[in-house]
Amino acid sequence: MVSWEYPPVVYGGLGRHVHGLSEALVADGHEVTVLTQAHEDSPADESVHGVRIVRVQAGDDRSVFPRWVRRLNQAQVRAGRALLDSWQPDVLHSPLVATIHATEAELWTAGSRSVRFAGHLAEAELAALLGAADVALVPSSYEPFGMVALEAGAAGTPVVAGAAGGLPEVVANGRRSS
């Protein structure tokens, strides 16, 4: 499996999905290798509960987030090619949600002055940024809970959201809140 997230690096639903799926596949007798980003407290190559985890470095500078994502993707490709020298997988699983969120972003926003990738923000900074937005757009096709929509709504920002996963539970269709 190829994923940005795998414990201890978990930003949201993707890390939990890949972790649960990996361990379930091992329990069913499959050999599972996860290719993911490095974490300072974890070795580059280890086995945990039967899952082989190979972690790659993308660098610490996330000031231009799409560039960091590109570095991570390139590092994962290099590491994947190296793994294939001595190992042949039966199935390759790479959740597209991770790829679409960021790697295409630079292309979508080229030349745009109205889109900015803020990277990681402290809680107060995030609340201020969400509160200053004209609208929060959450067009996700996979959103198990809807945290972004909840945070935007809590900041008083209008939310336009897709109808996937948990979003309909937190964003009512055609309804304005007061």
Backbone as CSV, one residue per row, in Angstrom:
resi,resn,N_x,N_y,N_z,CA_x,CA_y,CA_z,C_x,C_y,C_z
1,MET,0.845,-1.168,0.000,0.000,0.000,0.000,0.889,1.230,0.000
2,VAL,0.434,2.251,-0.688,1.141,3.524,-0.722,0.209,4.548,-0.093
3,SER,0.679,5.230,0.943,-0.170,6.177,1.657,0.670,7.260,2.317
4,TRP,0.158,8.471,2.323,0.821,9.548,3.077,0.860,9.204,4.543
5,GLU,-0.228,8.614,5.010,-0.426,8.439,6.437,-0.371,6.971,6.834
6,TYR,0.306,6.715,7.917,0.261,5.423,8.591,0.777,5.681,9.999
7,PRO,0.118,5.139,11.029,0.540,5.442,12.389,2.046,5.280,12.594
8,PRO,2.643,6.226,13.294,2.029,7.263,14.117,1.629,8.528,13.355
9,VAL,1.845,8.623,12.054,1.422,9.800,11.297,-0.025,9.592,10.849
10,VAL,-0.945,10.299,11.512,-2.367,10.213,11.171,-2.933,11.620,11.206
11,TYR,-3.371,12.103,10.050,-3.991,13.423,9.972,-5.505,13.316,10.022
12,GLY,-6.036,12.219,9.558,-7.484,12.068,9.469,-7.860,10.630,9.173
13,GLY,-8.874,10.463,8.357,-9.422,9.144,8.089,-8.520,8.229,7.287
14,LEU,-7.683,8.782,6.405,-6.855,7.957,5.546,-5.906,7.067,6.349
15,GLY,-5.221,7.640,7.328,-4.277,6.863,8.132,-4.955,5.723,8.864
16,ARG,-6.136,5.991,9.422,-6.875,4.940,10.121,-7.361,3.867,9.140
17,HIS,-7.794,4.288,7.949,-8.253,3.344,6.920,-7.119,2.401,6.515
18,VAL,-5.971,2.960,6.180,-4.851,2.147,5.711,-4.362,1.228,6.826
19,HIS,-4.299,1.733,8.057,-3.866,0.925,9.197,-4.814,-0.256,9.404
20,GLY,-6.113,0.022,9.464,-7.096,-1.040,9.683,-7.113,-2.063,8.558
21,LEU,-7.047,-1.586,7.307,-7.043,-2.477,6.157,-5.787,-3.350,6.147
22,SER,-4.644,-2.749,6.445,-3.377,-3.495,6.457,-3.411,-4.626,7.467
23,GLU,-3.818,-4.318,8.682,-3.841,-5.345,9.721,-4.899,-6.412,9.443
24,ALA,-6.018,-6.017,8.833,-7.046,-7.004,8.477,-6.529,-7.952,7.394
25,LEU,-5.801,-7.417,6.426,-5.237,-8.260,5.371,-4.203,-9.236,5.936
26,VAL,-3.381,-8.757,6.876,-2.408,-9.646,7.527,-3.148,-10.749,8.283
27,ALA,-4.219,-10.383,8.982,-4.997,-11.378,9.726,-5.605,-12.423,8.796
28,ASP,-5.871,-12.054,7.548,-6.402,-12.989,6.551,-5.301,-13.781,5.845
29,GLY,-4.048,-13.574,6.267,-2.954,-14.362,5.720,-2.178,-13.721,4.586
30,HIS,-2.405,-12.447,4.316,-1.695,-11.766,3.231,-0.419,-11.109,3.738
31,GLU,0.560,-10.987,2.862,1.774,-10.235,3.150,1.494,-8.786,2.768
32,VAL,1.706,-7.848,3.707,1.376,-6.443,3.469,2.596,-5.566,3.734
33,THR,2.888,-4.696,2.775,3.914,-3.672,2.936,3.250,-2.324,2.714
34,VAL,3.499,-1.390,3.628,2.975,-0.033,3.502,4.152,0.906,3.263
35,LEU,4.057,1.707,2.231,5.057,2.711,1.886,4.476,4.062,2.272
36,THR,5.100,4.755,3.226,4.521,5.979,3.779,5.613,6.976,4.137
37,GLN,5.210,8.118,4.678,6.184,9.147,5.042,6.866,8.833,6.365
38,ALA,8.056,9.371,6.512,8.862,9.149,7.717,8.248,9.844,8.925
39,HIS,8.603,9.320,10.083,8.248,9.934,11.365,9.487,9.870,12.235
40,GLU,9.775,10.956,12.923,11.043,11.058,13.664,11.245,9.970,14.711
41,ASP,10.167,9.422,15.265,10.291,8.411,16.307,10.152,6.986,15.790
42,SER,10.124,6.822,14.468,9.919,5.491,13.892,11.052,5.143,12.943
43,PRO,11.451,3.865,12.912,12.521,3.463,11.993,12.068,3.522,10.534
44,ALA,13.027,3.553,9.633,12.741,3.636,8.198,12.101,2.361,7.667
45,ASP,12.373,1.234,8.300,11.830,-0.048,7.835,11.592,-0.910,9.070
46,GLU,10.346,-1.274,9.315,10.029,-2.103,10.474,8.789,-2.933,10.192
47,SER,8.558,-3.909,11.051,7.353,-4.727,10.969,6.594,-4.572,12.280
48,VAL,5.308,-4.202,12.166,4.453,-4.023,13.332,3.174,-4.818,13.098
49,HIS,2.884,-5.759,13.989,1.702,-6.626,13.861,1.630,-7.296,12.498
50,GLY,2.783,-7.679,11.964,2.837,-8.381,10.696,2.847,-7.495,9.463
51,VAL,2.699,-6.185,9.642,2.707,-5.246,8.522,4.108,-4.661,8.389
52,ARG,4.716,-4.809,7.213,6.007,-4.171,6.970,5.738,-2.710,6.619
53,ILE,6.418,-1.807,7.302,6.234,-0.375,7.087,7.558,0.204,6.618
54,VAL,7.559,0.780,5.424,8.739,1.426,4.860,8.433,2.919,4.815
55,ARG,9.250,3.702,5.540,9.011,5.150,5.645,10.084,5.904,4.873
56,VAL,9.641,6.939,4.136,10.561,7.731,3.314,10.560,9.185,3.771
57,GLN,11.697,9.845,3.571,11.867,11.249,3.941,11.432,12.158,2.796
58,ALA,10.665,13.194,3.116,10.294,14.202,2.127,10.840,15.564,2.518
59,GLY,11.522,15.634,3.651,12.039,16.910,4.144,11.058,17.555,5.096
60,ASP,11.562,18.482,5.896,10.732,19.140,6.902,10.106,20.440,6.424
61,ASP,10.596,21.006,5.335,10.100,22.306,4.874,8.767,22.124,4.156
62,ARG,7.689,22.518,4.844,6.347,22.428,4.258,5.788,23.810,3.958
63,SER,6.661,24.804,3.857,6.201,26.176,3.632,5.474,26.324,2.307
64,VAL,5.861,25.545,1.310,5.126,25.483,0.048,4.622,24.039,-0.045
65,PHE,3.421,23.828,0.453,2.903,22.483,0.649,2.904,21.623,-0.618
66,PRO,2.454,22.128,-1.766,2.486,21.265,-2.960,3.892,20.770,-3.311
67,ARG,4.919,21.577,-3.041,6.296,21.117,-3.304,6.675,19.993,-2.358
68,TRP,6.271,20.107,-1.095,6.554,19.046,-0.134,5.863,17.759,-0.574
69,VAL,4.615,17.873,-1.023,3.871,16.699,-1.480,4.581,16.057,-2.664
70,ARG,5.042,16.873,-3.592,5.766,16.332,-4.749,7.020,15.589,-4.293
71,ARG,7.755,16.169,-3.310,8.952,15.487,-2.789,8.583,14.149,-2.147
72,LEU,7.480,14.136,-1.398,7.036,12.883,-0.777,6.674,11.861,-1.850
73,ASN,5.912,12.277,-2.846,5.527,11.343,-3.911,6.753,10.804,-4.642
74,GLN,7.716,11.669,-4.929,8.936,11.229,-5.612,9.730,10.268,-4.751
75,ALA,9.808,10.547,-3.447,10.521,9.645,-2.535,9.810,8.294,-2.461
76,GLN,8.481,8.301,-2.474,7.742,7.041,-2.446,7.961,6.243,-3.732
77,VAL,8.009,6.924,-4.872,8.267,6.238,-6.139,9.654,5.602,-6.117
78,ARG,10.678,6.350,-5.671,12.044,5.801,-5.604,12.096,4.588,-4.679
79,ALA,11.480,4.709,-3.512,11.504,3.598,-2.558,10.721,2.407,-3.104
80,GLY,9.614,2.668,-3.766,8.826,1.592,-4.362,9.595,0.845,-5.426
81,ARG,10.302,1.579,-6.256,11.126,0.929,-7.286,12.217,0.069,-6.653
82,ALA,12.822,0.570,-5.589,13.859,-0.202,-4.902,13.270,-1.481,-4.297
83,LEU,12.070,-1.396,-3.739,11.422,-2.589,-3.189,11.166,-3.627,-4.273
84,LEU,10.791,-3.174,-5.461,10.450,-4.090,-6.548,11.657,-4.856,-7.083
85,ASP,12.866,-4.434,-6.718,14.056,-5.180,-7.125,14.102,-6.561,-6.482
86,SER,13.504,-6.687,-5.283,13.587,-7.958,-4.567,12.234,-8.494,-4.121
87,TRP,11.154,-7.841,-4.541,9.828,-8.226,-4.049,8.793,-7.889,-5.102
88,GLN,7.807,-8.753,-5.291,6.765,-8.531,-6.295,5.399,-8.589,-5.615
89,PRO,4.685,-7.468,-5.534,3.366,-7.497,-4.890,2.316,-8.139,-5.794
90,ASP,1.297,-8.705,-5.174,0.156,-9.223,-5.923,-0.826,-8.096,-6.241
91,VAL,-0.960,-7.156,-5.299,-1.895,-6.029,-5.434,-1.197,-4.778,-4.940
92,LEU,-1.437,-3.662,-5.631,-0.934,-2.362,-5.183,-2.135,-1.500,-4.862
93,HIS,-2.211,-1.005,-3.624,-3.335,-0.183,-3.181,-2.805,1.199,-2.838
94,SER,-3.328,2.212,-3.500,-2.920,3.588,-3.235,-4.160,4.457,-3.220
95,PRO,-4.640,4.842,-2.030,-5.848,5.660,-1.953,-5.668,6.984,-2.708
96,LEU,-6.502,7.233,-3.699,-6.364,8.420,-4.530,-6.652,9.710,-3.787
97,VAL,-7.370,9.639,-2.694,-7.682,10.859,-1.962,-6.414,11.615,-1.588
98,ALA,-5.345,10.908,-1.247,-4.095,11.563,-0.862,-3.456,12.257,-2.054
99,THR,-3.503,11.631,-3.206,-2.868,12.191,-4.386,-3.616,13.414,-4.893
100,ILE,-4.922,13.322,-4.973,-5.704,14.404,-5.550,-5.702,15.635,-4.659
101,HIS,-5.678,15.453,-3.353,-5.725,16.594,-2.460,-4.593,17.590,-2.700
102,ALA,-3.402,17.112,-3.024,-2.291,18.043,-3.049,-1.453,18.040,-4.314
103,THR,-1.217,16.905,-4.900,-0.292,16.895,-6.033,-0.846,17.641,-7.232
104,GLU,-2.145,17.649,-7.393,-2.756,18.382,-8.500,-2.924,19.863,-8.146
105,ALA,-2.810,20.192,-6.885,-3.110,21.542,-6.432,-2.276,22.601,-7.135
106,GLU,-0.999,22.316,-7.328,-0.134,23.293,-7.962,-0.600,23.583,-9.384
107,LEU,-1.070,22.566,-10.088,-1.575,22.769,-11.440,-2.877,23.559,-11.427
108,TRP,-3.781,23.224,-10.498,-5.072,23.884,-10.434,-4.942,25.358,-10.091
109,THR,-3.949,25.705,-9.304,-3.843,27.071,-8.793,-2.732,27.874,-9.449
110,ALA,-2.124,27.364,-10.509,-1.019,28.073,-11.165,-1.463,29.470,-11.561
111,GLY,-0.741,30.450,-11.093,-1.050,31.837,-11.427,-2.174,32.435,-10.604
112,SER,-2.803,31.676,-9.752,-3.910,32.192,-8.960,-3.384,32.969,-7.762
113,ARG,-4.020,34.086,-7.497,-3.656,34.861,-6.302,-4.705,34.706,-5.217
114,SER,-5.760,33.969,-5.510,-6.839,33.834,-4.540,-6.773,32.526,-3.763
115,VAL,-5.842,31.637,-4.107,-5.709,30.360,-3.411,-4.347,30.317,-2.735
116,ARG,-4.366,29.956,-1.447,-3.122,29.857,-0.696,-3.167,28.594,0.145
117,PHE,-2.095,27.806,0.096,-1.992,26.619,0.933,-1.245,27.016,2.193
118,ALA,-1.941,26.993,3.290,-1.385,27.487,4.543,-0.509,26.454,5.244
119,GLY,-0.648,25.182,4.907,0.094,24.165,5.635,-0.503,23.973,7.021
120,HIS,0.275,23.419,7.945,-0.211,23.179,9.297,-0.391,24.503,10.035
121,LEU,-1.522,24.664,10.714,-1.800,25.871,11.479,-2.136,25.510,12.915
122,ALA,-1.774,26.401,13.822,-2.199,26.244,15.212,-3.719,26.420,15.250
123,GLU,-4.347,25.901,16.298,-5.811,25.934,16.393,-6.375,27.345,16.262
124,ALA,-5.769,28.318,16.925,-6.262,29.698,16.865,-6.106,30.280,15.462
125,GLU,-4.996,29.972,14.790,-4.783,30.454,13.422,-5.803,29.846,12.463
126,LEU,-6.082,28.555,12.642,-7.057,27.881,11.787,-8.436,28.504,11.963
127,ALA,-8.841,28.719,13.203,-10.150,29.325,13.470,-10.246,30.721,12.858
128,ALA,-9.167,31.500,12.970,-9.167,32.852,12.394,-9.253,32.802,10.873
129,LEU,-8.518,31.903,10.265,-8.531,31.779,8.808,-9.899,31.323,8.313
130,LEU,-10.479,30.332,8.972,-11.811,29.870,8.589,-12.854,30.966,8.789
131,GLY,-12.725,31.717,9.863,-13.670,32.809,10.133,-13.576,33.948,9.133
132,ALA,-12.405,34.126,8.539,-12.210,35.201,7.563,-12.619,34.802,6.150
133,ALA,-12.845,33.509,5.926,-13.187,33.026,4.580,-14.600,33.438,4.193
134,ASP,-14.806,33.661,2.910,-16.143,33.969,2.404,-17.008,32.719,2.359
135,VAL,-16.390,31.591,2.072,-17.098,30.316,1.992,-16.085,29.179,2.158
136,ALA,-16.541,28.071,2.715,-15.715,26.863,2.793,-16.298,25.854,1.813
137,LEU,-15.482,25.418,0.874,-15.900,24.457,-0.135,-15.301,23.098,0.220
138,VAL,-16.158,22.100,0.424,-15.719,20.764,0.806,-16.319,19.764,-0.196
139,PRO,-15.700,19.633,-1.392,-16.282,18.781,-2.436,-15.833,17.330,-2.356
140,SER,-15.463,16.873,-1.198,-14.860,15.556,-1.026,-15.784,14.437,-1.488
141,SER,-15.178,13.428,-2.109,-15.934,12.222,-2.460,-15.704,11.124,-1.425
142,TYR,-14.859,11.385,-0.435,-14.629,10.454,0.670,-14.384,11.296,1.915
143,GLU,-15.348,11.392,2.767,-15.239,12.210,3.967,-15.982,11.489,5.084
144,PRO,-15.276,10.672,5.880,-15.970,9.858,6.859,-16.675,10.648,7.956
145,PHE,-16.162,11.822,8.305,-16.782,12.543,9.416,-17.223,13.951,9.044
146,GLY,-16.431,14.710,8.362,-16.804,16.072,7.996,-16.213,17.137,8.902
147,MET,-15.003,16.879,9.419,-14.369,17.796,10.362,-14.151,19.186,9.771
148,VAL,-13.730,19.274,8.513,-13.490,20.586,7.896,-14.786,21.384,7.867
149,ALA,-15.883,20.746,7.483,-17.172,21.420,7.443,-17.604,21.870,8.840
150,LEU,-17.392,21.022,9.832,-17.733,21.390,11.213,-16.918,22.583,11.696
151,GLU,-15.607,22.565,11.423,-14.752,23.669,11.867,-15.135,24.973,11.175
152,ALA,-15.436,24.902,9.879,-15.839,26.107,9.155,-17.161,26.629,9.693
153,GLY,-18.120,25.736,9.892,-19.412,26.151,10.441,-19.272,26.751,11.824
154,ALA,-18.409,26.183,12.664,-18.181,26.713,14.006,-17.587,28.118,13.957
155,ALA,-16.853,28.407,12.880,-16.263,29.738,12.714,-17.258,30.718,12.091
156,GLY,-18.476,30.247,11.765,-19.494,31.117,11.179,-19.372,31.272,9.670
157,THR,-18.598,30.427,9.028,-18.382,30.517,7.584,-19.384,29.626,6.854
158,PRO,-20.052,30.147,5.819,-20.963,29.305,5.034,-20.206,28.120,4.424
159,VAL,-20.856,26.960,4.374,-20.232,25.741,3.886,-21.015,25.201,2.691
160,VAL,-20.291,24.908,1.625,-20.846,24.202,0.471,-20.107,22.868,0.442
161,ALA,-20.869,21.762,0.503,-20.229,20.464,0.645,-20.856,19.416,-0.262
162,GLY,-20.055,18.400,-0.555,-20.547,17.245,-1.289,-21.427,16.408,-0.385
163,ALA,-21.995,15.358,-0.941,-22.920,14.525,-0.183,-22.297,13.193,0.206
164,ALA,-20.988,13.144,0.349,-20.296,11.887,0.643,-20.105,11.690,2.142
165,GLY,-20.063,10.441,2.538,-19.713,10.077,3.910,-20.516,10.806,4.959
166,GLY,-19.812,11.416,5.904,-20.462,12.094,7.017,-20.899,13.522,6.735
167,LEU,-20.579,14.059,5.567,-20.927,15.455,5.273,-22.422,15.746,5.380
168,PRO,-23.310,14.895,4.852,-24.739,15.199,4.990,-25.216,15.230,6.442
169,GLU,-24.447,14.613,7.342,-24.807,14.639,8.759,-24.524,15.994,9.405
170,VAL,-23.595,16.735,8.836,-23.212,18.019,9.443,-23.558,19.231,8.589
171,VAL,-23.902,19.006,7.319,-24.280,20.105,6.416,-25.650,19.766,5.839
172,ALA,-26.660,20.566,6.194,-28.021,20.313,5.713,-28.200,20.928,4.332
173,ASN,-28.741,20.162,3.390,-28.945,20.611,2.024,-29.946,21.763,1.976
174,GLY,-29.520,22.878,1.382,-30.406,24.019,1.174,-30.801,24.753,2.445
175,ARG,-30.095,24.527,3.515,-30.481,25.132,4.797,-29.424,26.118,5.264
176,ARG,-29.875,27.245,5.734,-28.978,28.259,6.299,-29.122,28.214,7.819
177,SER,-28.000,28.346,8.492,-28.085,28.406,9.957,-28.042,29.854,10.389
178,SER,-28.489,30.113,11.583,-28.479,31.495,12.064,-27.504,31.668,13.192
